Amino acid sequence: MSYPEIMGWVTGLLQFAVAGYALRLNRIFGTAKVGWSLFCAFTLLALLHLFQSITPTNSGPPAGVEIEVIYLLISLLLLTSMIHIETVLKERQRAEEEGERVRDGLELMVADKTAHLTRAIEDLKLEIVERKKAEAQISEQARMLELAYDAIIVRDMEDRILYWNQSAERIYGWTAKEAMGRKLPELLRKDMFNALKYEEAGKVILETGNWQGEFTIRTKSGKEVIVEARWTLLRDEKGVPKSVLGITNDITEKKGFETQFLRAQRLENIGALAGGIGHDLNNILTPLLVSVQVLKSKVTDADGKKLLEALEANVQRGASLVREVLTFGRGLEGESVLIPPRHIVNEIKRIVQETFPKSVEFELRCPANLWIITGNAAQLQQGLLNLCLNARDAMPNGGKLSVQAENLMVDETFAGMNPEARPGPYVVFTVADSGAGIPREIRDKVFDPFFTTKEPGKGAGLGLSSTLAIVNNHNGFILCESEKGKGAAFRIFLPANPPPAAVEKPAAADSRVPHGHNQLVLVVDDEEPILNLVQKVLKRYGYRVLLAQNGVEAVALYARHQKEITAVITDMVMPIMDGPATIAALQAIDPKVRIIGSSGLVSKDGQTKAKNAGVKYFIPKPYTAEVLLSTLHDTLQENQPK
């Protein structure tokens, strides 16, 4: 076999190999177009070439070596290319498979993360809901703290105030803005605040974690109040003290009632003791008085008779004193009957004009239409006479004594100002003098038995206590108003029996009282119960109300609301800035301001103060809603445009 034939065979075999590989590519490509096309082409080429190699041609010599070499190279190139293509395709296939695996892994990861994120979102939603509930609860608790009646104060361990609720503002007078960041002792008046007690309380709370006690303080307005405080030590997570929670309430009124109750108990005990002593003294004085009277008929010399007369006078004086003791101890004796009050005051007038010094000017005011009262005339005369005697002794150089009787229908407003009063008809007896007056610090003691400011031998201290016992036994009450150097006034309120026509039905009385038309009224008084009562009455009858506890607050409020305020009702006796000073300041802002003066001094001193300050209208305390509203109506009706 010649060399060309060998090359032909090799070339043919290579072409068959290429054709076979084309079949493999057909599987790789996954389609018949490429593989079968190559297979058919190379198979025909290989068969043709082999046929030419083994079959001699008559037209010329066999194909040259060069052609065979070219066929061989082309076949090798095709085979190499196809192998490379297969390698590339395999790599591509592996890459695609790897991509599929990675994509599947990523999808699983994304699904897992999505599920985790969904759970996190749901948890976050629940947390948000719970947080909103907690915030709402905290907000509600904060609102409840603000609305609490007790003052709630939180301060740090250096006494700086961290929290100050609305009741703290009401009790202490300082707003939260003024109090925050300041030390509590700085807000309290040094003249009233017991610093030593405060320091001792601080030591106790550090040792035990709790403290409870009372303080007497002055508010921002200068008002003296008694507060009950309960302190609790608050600690952080590590147990270190971080702040003090203080709950404080104003017990001034409660202390006043306790004082009245204790005084009533004391008077009751003293009365029982005095009754027993009086009974024994009567047993002692009776034989003495009888013996003196028997001896007077037997003794004939002048000196002996004088001695017996002096002895009889002292025994009679002792018997009179014992009667007062028994009146105080046992109360009202004798039958109660219907009494015209005019008879009682006329008898008092006769006694005063016959026995009192001429330097004492007496005035009686008694209308003809006084209601009938029920009681013992002798006891009531004795009670009024005791007041007149005290008034006389308070004016050693002379003065003015006035006795007045009047009808009064006590309403809920009046009763709210006086715990002992009950709504209903009363006859009021007023005994007023222009004497030295009663100092504020002893005013609560004047009704105590044996308490007296007179010199020894000038009084036993039973006059006012006996009068109080008589009034109480007649189901009445007595009020004392006095100012040092300005005289004193005692008002006795006794239940009355008016005729049916004189007692109005509540609906008729209410329709007769003038109503307001949404006017704004400024009320100034240092007594919070009076402020609250007046506010309640005025709002009920169609007015709007602003409240001030002293003149400084009143002037500030008037300056801000001058165009709205139609009238001012002010007390004449207040701390910091009294009534006349307040009136002068208001008139400096607006000379035509409408002002109604009010005072507990039932003598003319309160009215004189108001008139001197340029105030036309005046209402004495305590007053009824009808008096308040009628006076306010008359004031607003004046043609004084603001």
Residue pairs with C-beta under 8 A, 6 or more apart in sequence:
2 62
3 65
4 53
4 62
4 63
4 64
4 65
4 68
5 53
5 54
5 62
7 65
7 68
7 69
7 71
7 72
8 49
8 50
8 52
8 53
8 54
8 63
8 68
9 50
9 53
10 72
11 46
11 49
11 68
11 71
11 72
11 75
12 46
12 47
12 49
12 50
12 53
13 46
14 72
14 75
14 76
14 79
15 42
15 43
15 45
15 46
15 49
15 71
15 75
16 42
16 43
16 46
17 75
17 79
18 38
18 42
18 75
18 78
18 79
18 82
19 38
19 39
19 42
19 43
19 46
20 39
21 79
21 82
21 83
21 86
22 34
22 35
22 36
22 37
22 38
22 39
22 42
22 82
23 35
23 39
24 35
24 86
25 34
25 35
25 38
25 82
25 85
25 86
26 32
26 34
26 35
26 36
26 39
27 35
28 86
28 89
28 90
29 35
29 89
38 82
42 78
49 71
52 62
52 63
53 62
53 63
56 62
145 152
145 165
146 165
146 166
147 166
148 165
148 167
149 167
149 249
150 167
150 247
150 248
150 249
151 165
151 167
151 168
151 170
151 171
151 172
151 227
151 246
151 247
151 248
151 249
151 250
152 163
152 165
152 167
152 168
152 245
152 246
152 247
152 248
153 161
153 163
153 164
153 165
153 168
153 184
153 245
153 246
153 247
153 248
154 161
154 162
154 163
154 234
154 243
154 244
154 245
154 246
155 161
155 162
155 183
155 184
155 243
155 244
155 246
156 162
156 242
156 243
156 244
157 241
157 242
157 243
157 244
158 183
159 183
159 184
159 185
160 181
160 182
160 183
161 179
161 180
161 181
161 182
161 183
161 184
162 180
162 243
164 174
164 176
164 179
164 180
165 176
166 176
168 174
168 176
168 179
168 248
169 175
169 176
171 219
171 225
171 227
171 248
171 249
171 250
172 179
172 187
172 217
172 219
172 220
173 219
173 220
173 221
173 223
173 549
174 187
174 220
179 187
185 193
185 195
185 198
187 220
188 215
188 217
188 218
189 217
189 218
189 222
191 218
192 216
192 217
192 218
192 224
193 215
193 217
194 215
194 216
197 213
197 215
198 215
201 211
201 213
201 229
201 231
204 211
205 211
205 231
205 232
205 233
205 244
206 233
206 241
209 232
209 233
210 230
210 231
210 232
210 233
211 229
211 230
211 231
212 228
212 229
212 230
212 231
213 228
213 229
214 226
214 227
214 228
214 229
214 251
215 226
215 227
215 229
216 224
216 225
216 226
216 227
217 224
217 225
217 227
218 224
218 225
219 225
219 549
221 526
221 549
221 550
221 552
221 553
221 575
221 576
222 550
222 575
222 576
223 526
223 549
223 550
223 575
224 252
225 250
225 252
226 250
226 251
226 252
226 255
227 248
227 249
227 250
227 251
228 248
228 249
228 251
229 246
229 247
229 248
230 246
230 247
230 248
231 244
231 245
231 246
232 244
232 245
232 246
232 247
233 241
233 244
234 241
234 242
234 243
234 244
234 245
235 241
235 242
236 242
253 529
257 419
259 444
260 419
263 444
263 447
263 448
266 448
267 447
267 448
267 449
267 465
267 468
267 469
270 328
270 329
270 449
271 328
271 329
271 330
271 331
271 449
271 469
272 329
273 329
274 325
274 326
274 328
274 329
274 449
275 325
275 326
275 329
275 330
276 329
277 325
278 322
278 323
278 325
278 326
278 329
279 326
281 318
281 322
281 325
282 319
282 322
282 326
285 315
285 318
285 319
285 322
288 311
288 315
289 312
289 315
289 316
289 319
292 308
292 311
292 312
292 315
293 312
295 308
296 305
296 308
296 309
296 312
299 305
299 308
321 460
321 462
324 460
324 462
324 463
324 466
325 462
327 333
327 379
327 382
327 466
327 469
327 470
328 449
328 462
328 465
328 466
328 469
331 469
331 470
331 472
331 473
332 375
332 376
332 379
332 470
332 473
332 474
333 376
333 379
334 376
334 378
334 379
335 376
336 374
336 375
336 376
337 374
337 375
337 376
337 377
338 372
338 373
338 374
338 497
339 372
339 373
339 374
339 375
339 377
339 380
340 370
340 372
341 366
341 370
341 371
341 372
341 373
341 405
341 427
341 429
342 366
342 368
342 370
342 405
343 377
344 377
344 380
344 381
344 384
344 429
345 364
345 366
345 384
345 403
345 405
345 429
346 366
347 381
348 381
348 384
348 385
348 388
348 403
349 362
349 364
349 403
351 385
351 388
352 360
352 362
352 388
352 401
352 403
353 362
356 362
356 388
356 392
356 401
357 392
357 398
359 395
359 397
359 398
359 399
360 392
360 395
360 398
360 399
360 400
360 401
361 398
361 399
361 400
361 401
362 401
362 402
362 403
363 400
363 401
363 402
363 403
364 402
364 403
364 404
365 402
365 403
365 404
365 405
365 406
366 403
366 404
366 405
367 405
367 406
367 407
369 407
370 405
370 406
370 407
370 427
371 407
371 425
371 427
371 496
371 497
371 498
371 499
371 502
372 496
372 497
372 498
373 380
373 427
373 474
373 494
373 495
373 496
373 497
374 474
374 495
374 497
375 474
375 494
376 474
379 470
379 473
379 474
380 470
380 474
380 494
382 466
382 467
382 470
383 466
383 467
383 470
383 471
383 492
384 403
384 429
384 431
384 467
384 492
386 463
386 464
386 466
386 467
387 431
387 463
387 464
387 467
387 490
387 492
388 401
388 403
388 431
389 463
390 463
390 464
391 401
391 431
391 432
391 433
391 435
391 488
392 401
392 433
393 454
393 458
393 459
394 433
394 435
394 436
394 437
394 487
394 488
395 401
395 433
395 434
395 435
395 436
399 433
399 434
399 435
399 487
400 433
400 434
401 431
401 432
401 433
401 434
402 430
402 431
402 432
402 433
402 603
403 429
403 430
403 431
404 428
404 429
404 430
404 432
405 427
405 428
405 429
405 430
406 427
406 428
406 430
407 425
407 426
407 427
407 428
407 496
407 498
407 502
408 425
408 426
408 427
408 428
408 493
408 624
409 424
409 425
409 426
409 503
409 504
409 624
409 626
410 421
410 422
410 423
410 424
410 425
410 426
410 493
410 624
411 423
411 624
411 625
411 626
412 423
412 625
413 533
413 534
413 536
413 537
413 623
413 624
413 625
413 628
414 421
414 423
414 622
414 623
414 624
414 625
415 421
415 422
415 423
416 529
416 533
417 529
417 530
417 533
417 621
417 622
418 477
418 479
418 622
420 477
421 477
421 493
421 622
424 495
425 495
425 496
425 497
425 498
425 502
425 503
426 476
426 493
426 494
426 495
426 496
427 493
427 494
427 496
428 491
428 492
428 493
428 494
429 491
429 492
429 494
430 489
430 490
430 491
430 492
430 602
431 489
431 490
431 492
432 487
432 488
432 489
432 490
432 602
432 603
433 487
433 488
433 489
433 603
434 487
434 603
435 487
435 488
436 484
436 485
436 487
437 482
437 483
437 484
437 485
437 486
437 487
437 488
438 446
438 480
438 482
438 484
438 488
439 484
440 484
442 453
443 480
443 482
445 451
446 464
446 480
447 464
447 465
447 468
447 478
447 480
448 461
448 465
449 461
449 462
449 465
450 460
450 461
450 462
450 465
451 461
451 465
452 458
452 459
452 460
452 461
454 461
467 478
467 490
467 492
468 478
471 477
471 478
471 492
471 493
471 494
474 494
474 495
475 494
475 495
476 492
476 493
476 494
476 495
477 493
478 490
478 491
478 492
478 493
479 490
479 491
479 493
479 622
480 488
480 489
480 490
481 488
481 489
481 491
481 600
481 601
481 602
481 603
481 621
482 488
482 489
482 601
483 573
483 601
483 605
486 601
486 603
486 605
487 601
487 603
487 605
488 603
489 601
489 602
489 603
491 602
504 512
509 626
512 626
513 541
513 625
513 626
513 629
513 630
514 541
514 629
514 630
514 632
514 633
515 541
515 542
515 629
516 538
516 541
516 542
516 543
516 629
516 632
516 633
517 542
518 542
518 543
518 544
519 543
519 544
519 566
519 567
519 636
520 543
520 544
520 545
520 546
520 561
520 564
520 565
520 566
521 538
521 543
521 544
521 545
521 546
521 565
521 566
521 567
521 568
521 569
521 632
522 545
522 546
522 548
522 554
522 557
522 558
522 561
522 565
522 567
522 568
522 569
523 531
523 534
523 535
523 538
523 545
523 546
523 547
523 548
523 568
523 569
523 570
524 548
524 549
524 550
524 551
524 553
524 554
524 568
524 569
524 570
524 571
524 574
524 582
525 531
525 534
525 549
525 570
525 571
525 574
525 598
526 549
526 550
526 571
526 574
526 575
527 571
528 549
530 571
530 621
531 547
531 549
534 545
534 569
534 628
535 545
535 547
537 625
537 628
537 629
538 544
538 545
538 628
538 629
538 632
539 545
541 625
541 629
543 632
546 557
546 561
546 565
548 554
548 556
548 557
550 574
550 575
550 576
550 577
551 570
551 574
551 576
551 577
551 578
551 579
551 581
551 582
551 585
552 576
552 577
554 568
554 570
554 577
554 582
554 586
555 577
555 582
555 585
555 586
555 589
557 565
558 565
558 568
558 586
558 589
558 590
558 593
559 589
562 589
562 590
562 642
563 642
565 593
565 642
566 594
566 636
566 642
567 594
567 595
567 596
567 632
567 635
567 636
568 586
568 593
568 594
568 595
568 596
569 595
569 596
569 598
569 619
569 628
569 632
570 579
570 582
570 583
570 595
570 596
570 597
570 598
571 579
571 598
571 599
572 578
572 579
572 580
572 597
572 598
572 599
572 601
572 606
572 609
572 610
573 579
573 599
573 600
573 601
573 606
574 582
577 585
579 597
579 599
579 609
579 610
579 613
580 609
580 612
580 613
583 595
583 597
583 610
583 613
583 614
583 615
584 613
586 593
586 595
587 593
587 595
587 614
590 642
592 640
592 641
592 642
593 642
594 635
594 636
594 638
594 640
594 642
595 613
595 614
595 615
595 617
596 615
596 617
596 618
596 619
596 631
596 632
596 635
597 606
597 607
597 609
597 610
597 613
597 615
597 617
597 618
597 619
598 606
598 618
598 619
598 620
598 621
598 623
599 605
599 606
599 607
599 609
599 610
599 618
599 620
599 621
600 606
600 620
600 621
600 622
601 620
602 620
602 621
606 618
606 620
607 618
607 620
610 617
610 618
611 618
616 635
617 631
617 634
617 635
619 627
619 628
619 631
